[in-house]
Amino acid sequence: MHRAPDGEAEPAGLLDGRDAVGRRAVCGCGWRGPLWARVATLAEHDAERRRVHANPGPYGDAPDDVKNALRREWADYVGPAASEDWSES
């Protein structure tokens, strides 16, 4: 069981972001983009090959450059008309 930052036990079934093996963009229609693999060392980092060295923390937050790349992959998939409605969070 993992503990939230405030010390409270988190509900069963939640994953710890530090256990993530990578990230990928997904769409509600079922489309899944390529995996951006998490690598163990900075020497292995290669954004061109979607290999990222980053410490995601307990909530799995991706670095901003990876978030932006995932958004671009999704936008390329849905096309310009649909991606115009994308709101930055």
Secondary structure as the mmCIF struct_conf table of DSSP 4:
data_model
#
loop_
_struct_conf.conf_type_id
_struct_conf.id
_struct_conf.beg_label_comp_id
_struct_conf.beg_label_asym_id
_struct_conf.beg_label_seq_id
_struct_conf.end_label_comp_id
_struct_conf.end_label_asym_id
_struct_conf.end_label_seq_id
STRN STRN1 ARG A 3 ARG A 3
TURN_TY1_P TURN_TY1_P1 PRO A 5 ASP A 6
BEND BEND1 GLY A 7 GLY A 7
HELX_LH_PP_P HELX_LH_PP_P1 GLU A 8 GLU A 8
STRN STRN2 ALA A 9 ALA A 9
HELX_LH_PP_P HELX_LH_PP_P2 GLU A 10 PRO A 11
TURN_TY1_P TURN_TY1_P2 ALA A 12 GLY A 13
HELX_LH_PP_P HELX_LH_PP_P3 LEU A 14 ASP A 16
HELX_RH_3T_P HELX_RH_3T_P1 GLY A 17 ASP A 19
STRN STRN3 GLY A 22 ARG A 23
STRN STRN4 VAL A 26 VAL A 26
TURN_TY1_P TURN_TY1_P3 GLY A 28 CYS A 29
BEND BEND2 GLY A 30 GLY A 30
STRN STRN5 ARG A 32 ARG A 32
STRN STRN6 TRP A 36 ARG A 38
BEND BEND3 ALA A 40 THR A 41
HELX_RH_3T_P HELX_RH_3T_P2 LEU A 42 GLU A 44
STRN STRN7 ASP A 46 ASP A 46
HELX_RH_3T_P HELX_RH_3T_P3 ALA A 47 ARG A 49
TURN_TY1_P TURN_TY1_P4 ARG A 50 ARG A 50
STRN STRN8 ARG A 51 VAL A 52
TURN_TY1_P TURN_TY1_P5 GLY A 57 GLY A 60
HELX_LH_PP_P HELX_LH_PP_P4 ASP A 61 PRO A 63
HELX_RH_AL_P HELX_RH_AL_P1 ASP A 64 VAL A 78
HELX_RH_AL_P HELX_RH_AL_P2 PRO A 80 SER A 83
TURN_TY1_P TURN_TY1_P6 GLU A 84 ASP A 85
#
